[in-house]
Amino acid sequence: MRAIRYEIVPLNPDAHLFQVKCVVDDASTAGQRFRLPAWIPGSYLIREFARNVVEVRAETADGKPLPIRKESKDVWRADQTAGAITVVALVYANDLSVRTAYLDRTRGYFNGPSVFLFPEGFEDASCTVTIQPPAGSAFKTWRVASTLTPDGANARGFGGYRASSYDELLDHPVEMGTFARSAFVAGDVRHEITVTGRHQADLERLANDLARICQWQIDLFGGQRDSRPPFDRYLFLITALADGYGGLEHRSSTSLICRRDELPLAGQTEISDAYLRLLGLASHEYFHSWNVKRIKPSAFVPYDLAREAYTRQLWAFEGITSYYDDLALVRSGVIDEYRYLELLGRDITTILRTPGRLRQSVADSSFDAWIKFYRQDENSPNAIVSYYAKGALVALALDLTLRRTGRGSLDDVMRTLWKRHGQTGLGVPEGGVEAVAAEIAGADLSGFFACYVDGVEDPPLEALLREVGVRWHLRAAPAADRGGKPSSGPPPSCWIGARLGKDLSIQHVFSNSPAERSGLTARDVIVAVDHVRASPESVDALFTRPPGARITLHAFRRDELLAFEVALVAPPLDTCWLTVDDDAGSAERRSAWLGTA
């Protein structure tokens, strides 16, 4: 059986350089092509990993230099030769994210797509990789964390690993350095946690909370018959920073970035909003172990990492996952139903404050992820909607609609998808999720999907939630809430329709708003209100004026000072909060939904 042999060395941490070797024994005699992926599964944007390749050289089996030339942005061709070829690449690694690679004196990290060149024609070849430590006594305490299968690796984790294919090799990120560790068991499988970065986390508490969340998800898909996850071990790779947020799923691990204040501290018993944010992120990525990593769109089977893979189904794969990430917290008992309804109200508020939801469907948002969702600009709130955020609300509406029929729920949809697609490896065709949902309902749901997935209508959550004893309330956003997030404070009496930064720069101007009608635009910086120098306090005071009042704003656009006449209007009711309001039977239905019976 053919094999590809890799070696990766943290060659120069100060220069952020990994050296990566790729050896193939039976290279093409017509000239072997090597390709670097352009994107990484789970993050739907062409990342152009090849831009971080500093140098590529090749040599023959006896160590002689072999000419190698770049044929396109991410493809190199080595000259014709007989026998083995070794290609050596230097890769710049200074991206502190979950998608690429990072290296300095404190840690090293890499995702396979950003560092491992692939020899074309070796799609079915097995892979081995030797992970070397950086040279020098300063790195003698470094260790390796990964779910790659060891193949001679030493006690610290450096050395040999193997993968059955290049696709498998790419799906196991690697952390190296000095990190804190903890572990727990869920579904009879060991789950490990590593935390990199300065922190004072109570890892025992984190492990206990994650164990409950993971066990619930395992039980959801396995039921009473097979309550084991689809992997033999799992790893949470957490990087704690002063500021940061992100996660990326893999087949038996996830990489997470969080603020260090999101980690729980020893002695704390409450669940802060910050800690809840981390638990929700971890829950989201863990759910992807089933929904995306194994239940996946047919467009991803197999992955073609050289070009975009278009699908209109991300609303289901990311949106349904976004629905279950917080739902798992309440169903596992980590939070109560009142805290869950608070989170749900915030999610609804986020969508209500997005005018683009009435212009772009979640199906179109899914298809255009490659050019819009990951490349947002000042007009994005007016033009697009998140297939994560609105997809989660569509999933909620679908779940409550299915429960109304008395024939099943979204849980049954997910278990059916797991049996038919996750366990078989067959991709879900376009429209496949909708078909399974209709099968579970025993009814025609085409109208539901036409309105809320392919159309831009808001799902009827107010009515659906009322049936489970949850009342929907709306109010205007607090005047101090210029960042667009739910917050407390007195309601304003008027609105200009612009989102402002702390420096009074305009970040977004919303469609059909007073700001838009006055001519204000993103990146204008407000410097005066009614001919008096502006301050955050004076701008906040604007929102106490009555609707219909007119004000003069002076703002710099680039280096030009401009004046704008703004007619204030009543603020939109776009902040949602939810309360329990039981009537006959609704408490029982709510308990069945939230798993709190």
N, C-alpha and C positions, 0 to 999 in steps of 0.2 A: 504493500500500500504506500502511495506517495505521501511524503510529509514535508511540511515547511518548518524550518527551524529558525527561531528568533532569539535574539539576546538584546536586553535593554539595560543600559548603564546610565545612572545619574552622573554624567561625565563632568560637568562643571556647574555645581549649584549656584555659584556666584554669577555666572552668565546665563543661568536658567536653561541649560542645554542637556537634553538626553541624547545619547548615542544609541541608535537602534540598528541592529544587524538582521538581515533576512537572508537565509541560505536555502537554495533549492538545488537538489542533486541532478535532476533531469530537466534542465531548462530547455525551452524551445530553441532548436537550432536555427530557426528563422529570425532569432532576436527576441529575447524575453521581455515582455512588457510588465511593468509594475505600476499599480494604481493605488492612490490613497483615497479613502472615502471622502465624499463631499458633505455628508451630513451624518448625524447619529440618531438611531432609532429613539423615539420618544420626544424629540425636539425637531419640529418640522420647519426647518429653515436650512438653506444651503449655507453651510458654515465655512466652506473653503479651507479645510484643514491644511491643505498644501501650502497656504501662505506662510505657515510657520516653519516650513522646511528650509533650513539654512543652506544645506549642502547635501548632495547625493553623489556617491562614488561607487564603483563596482570593481570586482576583481575575480579572477578565475580560481579554480580549485588549488592551484599551486601558488596563489598569492600575487599573480601578476595583474597589473591594472588592466581593466577592461573598459573601453569607451561606453559611456551611457549618456543618452541625450533626452531632453525633455521634449515630448511630442505635443502635449497640451497642458492645461493648467495643473492637472493632477496625475499625469501619466508620464513615466520615463521608460525608455527602451534601451536595454543593454545590447551590445553588438552580438553577432552570431558567435557561438563557441560551443564546444562539446563538453559535457560534464556539468559540474556544479558551478553555480554563480553565487557570490556573496555581494549583496548590496548593503551599503552602510549609509545611513541618513543621520544628520544632525537636526534635531527638532527643538525649536525655541519653545519653552514651556513657562509662560508667565501669565496665564489666564486663571484667575481665582474664581472658577465657576465649576459646575458639576458636569460640564460637557467636554472639556478638552484636557489640558495637561498643565501641571504647575510644578516648579522645582525651585527651591532656595535652600538655605542652610537649616531651615526649621522643618521642612517636610517635602515629600515628593508625592505626586499623584498623577495618574494618567488613565484615560479612556482609550481603548484599543483603536477606534477609528481615527484618532488624532495622531497616532504614532506608528502603527504597523502597516507598512506597504504590503500590498497583496499582489502576488505573481499571477497574472491572468492565466486561466486554464487549469488552475489548481483548486477549483471550487469544492471538490470532494476530498481534498487532502487533509490529513490530520495535522495538528500544529503542536509544537513544543515551544516553550519560551523559558529562557533563563533570566531571572531578575537578579541583577548584581547590586551590591551596596555601593554607595559612594566611597571613594578612597579617602583614607585619613582617619586618625583616632577620634576626631570630633564627631564621627558618625557611628561609633562602635555600639551605641545603644539603640540604633534604629532597628525597627522591625517592619514586617510586611503584613498587611491585612487584605485579603481577597478571598473570593470563593472559587477561584481557579482550582482545578484538581492538582494537588501536589504530585510531583514526579521527581523526587530526590531533593526537594527543598529542605533546608536545615531548620533547626528549632526556632530561629528568629524569622523564618519565612523567606529568606533569600535562597536562590537556587532554582531548581527545575520545576516546571508545571506543564500540564498538557491539556489540550482541548481536542474534541473530535473533529472540529472544522474551524475554518476562519470565522464563520458566523458566531460560533460559540466563544472563540477567543475574544471577540470584540465585546462580548456581553458581560465581562467581569472586570470592573474597574479595580485599580490597585492603589492602595494608600501605603506610603512608607514614611517612617519617622518615629517619633516617640508620642504615644497616644494613650489615653486612658481606655480601659476595657471593662465591659460587663457582659452578662449573658443571662438568658432565660430559656425556658422550654415552652413551646406551644405546638400542639399537634404532634407530640412526641419527637419534635425536631429541635435541635439546638439553634438558637438565635443569638447572635453576638452583636454587641454595640461597641464601636470605637468612637472616641471624641478627640478630635485634634484641635489645638488652639488653647489659649489661656481660658480657664474656666474654673468654677468651684461647684460643679454639678453634683447633685445627689443621684448617682447612676443607679443605685438600687431602686429608688422610686421610679425613675424613668423606665427601668427594666420591668418593674411590676405593672406599670400602666400599659406599656407596649405589649406585655404578655396577654393582658385581657383583650386588647384591641385585636391582636393577631389571632388569638384563639377564636374570637367571634367570627372573623373573616374565614378562617379555616372551616369552621362549622357551617357557615353559610353555604360554601361550595361543596363540602363533603357530606354534610348531613350526618345521620347516625351511622351510616354504613362505612364511610371512609373519611374519618376526620383527621386526615393528614394533608399537608400542603404538597404542591408538586415539585418539591426540592428536598434535598437531604440535609441542608443547613442554610442559614440565611444570615446576612450581614447588613447592619445599618452603619454606614460610614458617615459620620457627622463632623462637619467643620464649623467651629464656633468662631464668629468674628464680631467686631464692634457693631457692624451693620451688614446685613445680607440676608437673602432668602432665596431658596431654590431647591429643587429636587429632580432627580432623574431615576427612572426605574430600570432595573435589570432583572434577568431571569432568576437570580437567587441573592440579590443584594440591591441596595439603593444608596445613592450619594445624596446627602442633604447638606445644605448650608443654612445656618440660623444665626441670629444674634445670640451672644452669650447670655444675655438676660432672659432668653426664652427657655434656657435650661433650668430645671428645678433646683432649688437650693436646699441643703440639709436643714431640717427643722420646719420647713414650710409645709403646711398641710392643705392650704387652699390651692385651687388651680387658677392661676392668673390668666388674663387674656393672652399674655406673651407665651406662657407654657402651652396653653390650649392651641395656639397657632402652630407650635412645633408638633404637637400630637396630631393635629389635623393633617399636617404635611406628611408626617410619617405614615399615617393611616392611608392617605391618598396613594403614596408610592407603593405601599405594601399591597393594596387592592389591585394594582397594576400587575402583580404576579400572575393573576388570572386574566384580568381584563386589559389587554394590549399585548402582554408578553406571550400569552398562549391563545386566548380568544382575540383574534386580530383581523383587521379588514383583509379581504382577498388581495387588495392592492399591495399589501406588505408581505405576501407569500409568493416567492421569497422576497426579501428586501433587495432593492437595487439602490445601493448607496452612492451611485454616480449621478443620479438625477432625482427629481421630485417624484413622489409616489402619491398621486391624487386620489382622494376619497372624499365623499360627502358624509362620512360616518363618524368623524371625530367628536361630534356632539354626543354620540353614544359611548365612545371609548374613553374620552376625557370627561364629558359631561356626566355620564352615569357614575364614573369613578368619583367625580367631585360631589355628587349627591351622597354616595356611600361613605365618603371620608369622615364627615361629621356625624352621619347617622350611626356609624360604627362606634363612635364615642358614647352615645347614649344607649345603644343596644348592648354594649359591653359593660355598662354600669360605671364608666369612668366619669360621666357627667349625668345630671338629671334632666328631665324633660324641659324644665324651665330654662336651663342654660342652653339646651339645644334650640329651643324656640328663639332665644336671643340671637344665636348664630344664624338661624334661618332668616330672621328679620333683617339682619345685616346683609345677607346675600341678596334678598329681594330688593333692598335699598340700592345696592350696587347696580342692579339692572334697571331699576326705575330711573336712575340718574344717567342712563346711557341712551341718548336719543338714537344712536345707531341701531338699537334693537328693532326700531320700526322701519329700518331701511335694508338691513341684511338679515337673512334667515340663518339659523344655526347650521343648516346644510351648506349654504353658500360660504359661511364663515369657515366651515371645515375644509371646503375645497380650496379656499383662498388663504389658508393658513400660511402657505409658503411665501406669499407676497404681502400679506397685510397684518396678521395677528402678531408676528414677531418683528414687524417693522412699523411700529405705530408712530404717529406723528401728532401734531397739534390738532388735526381734524379727525383723528380716529374716533373719539367719542361720538361724533356726529355721523360717522359713516359705517362703522362696523360694530359687531357684538361678539363677545367672548363665547366660544363654543364650550368653554369650561363653565363659566358662570351661568349663562342662560341655559346651557345644556343641562346643568344640574337642576334648574327649576322645571325644565321640560321632563326630566326624569322623575322628579317629585310628582308632577301632575300625572305622569303615566302610571306611577305606582299607585296613587290614590284612585285613579280611574279604574285600574285593574281590580283593586280591592273592592271598589263599589260593585263590580259584577258578581263578587262572591266566588269567583272561580280560581283566583290566584293573585299573585302580586309580582312586582318587579323581581323579587327574590327568585320566583319560579322561572322568569325569563332568563336570569343570569345562570341559574343551574342548568337550564336547557341548552343555552349557548355553550356552557362549559362541556357538557356531555357531547354535543354534536361537533363542536369546533375546537375547543381548548384541548380536549383529550385526544382528538384525531389529527390535529394539525391542519385541518381544512379551514381556509380563510372564510370569513363571513362575507357573502356577496352584498353588493349594494341593495338595500332594502331588506336585508336578512333579519336585522333586529326587529324591524316593523312586522315582518311576517311571523316571527316567533311570538311577539306580543299579542298579535291578533289571534294566534292559535291558543295561547293561554286564556285570553279573554273569551274565546268562543264567539267573537263578534267582529264586525267590520270596524276597524279603527282607522280606515283611510282618511276620514275627515279630521281626526285628531292630528295625524302626521302632516296632512296638507296644510292645516292652519298653523301648527306650532313648530314643525321641523322644516318643511319646505316653504312655509309662509312666515310672516313677521308678526303675527298676532301674539299678544301676551297670553300664556296659558291661564286658565280660569282658576287660579290658586285660591282666591278669596272664597269662592263657593266650595271648592273641594276641601279646603281646610275647615270650613264651617261644619262640614259633615263629620269631622273627627273632633269637634269641640274646640277648635282653635279660631279665635276671632282676629281679624285683620284690621289694623289701624294705620292711618296715614296722617302725617303732619309735614309741615315745611322743615327744611333743614335748619339747624341753628345758625345764627348769623356768623358765629366765629368759625363755622365749618367751611373754610375756603378750599380745603384739600379734597373735598368730595367724598369723605368717609363719614359714616354715621357717628355722631357724637352728641353729648348732652349740652344743654344750654337753652336759653329762651328762644322761642321762634321769632324769626324776623317778620317785619311787616311788608317788606318789599324785596326786590331781586333785580340784579342786572344781567345775570346769565353768563357770568365768566368765572372761571376757576383761577384763583390767584396764588402765587407763591409767597413765601415769607418776605421776599424783597419787593412785593407788589408788582412783580412781573406777571403778565397774563399768560397762563399756561394753555388754557382752552377757552374758546368762545363757542357757546352752544347755539345750535340752530334756532332760528326764529326768536332770538332773545333780544332784549333791549341793547345789550352790548353789540351784537351783530348789526342791528339796525342803525346804531350810531356810527359804525365804521371802525370800532375797536377790533384789534386782531391779536392773535397769539404773538408773544414776545414783545408787545408794547409794555412799557414800564410806567405805571402811574406815578406821577410826581406831585400833583396838586388836585385838590377837591374844592371846587368853587373858589379858585384863585388863592387857596391856602395850602401850604406844603402838606403833602400827604404823609400819613403814618398808618401803621396797621390799625391803630385805634380810631383814626378819623375815617378810614374806609369801613371799619365795622359799624361806625355810627350811621353810615349811609342807610343801613338796613333797618334802622328804626324810623325812617321817614315814611310818610304815607304813600301808598300807590298813587301814581299820577304826578308825583313831584318830579321836577326836572332839575338836573344837576349838570355842572360843567366839570369835565375831567380833562386835565392836561397830562399827556403821556409822551415819552420819548419813543419814537420808532426809529431804530438804528440811532443816528445822531441828530434827528430832526424832532423838534418839539411841535406837537400837534394838539389841537383842542377838539373835544367831542361833547356834544350835547346828548345827554342820556335821559330818557323818560322812564322812570321806575315803574315797575308793575308788581302785582301781587305774586308772591313766590309760589312755585309749584309744590304740590303735596307729594313729595318723593322720598320721604323717610318712613319706613315701615317698622312697626313693632307688633308682636303677636302676644296674645294672652289666652289663657285657658278659659273656656266658657262652655261648660258642659250642659247638655240637655239629655233627654232620655236616650241611652244607648251610645252616645258619642264618646264617653269616657272609655268604654270597652273597645270601640273601634280605634281610638287613639292609642290605647295600650297595645293593641295588636300591631299597629303600625310602628310604634317606637320600641316595642319589645319590653315594655315596663310592667307587664301584667304580673 
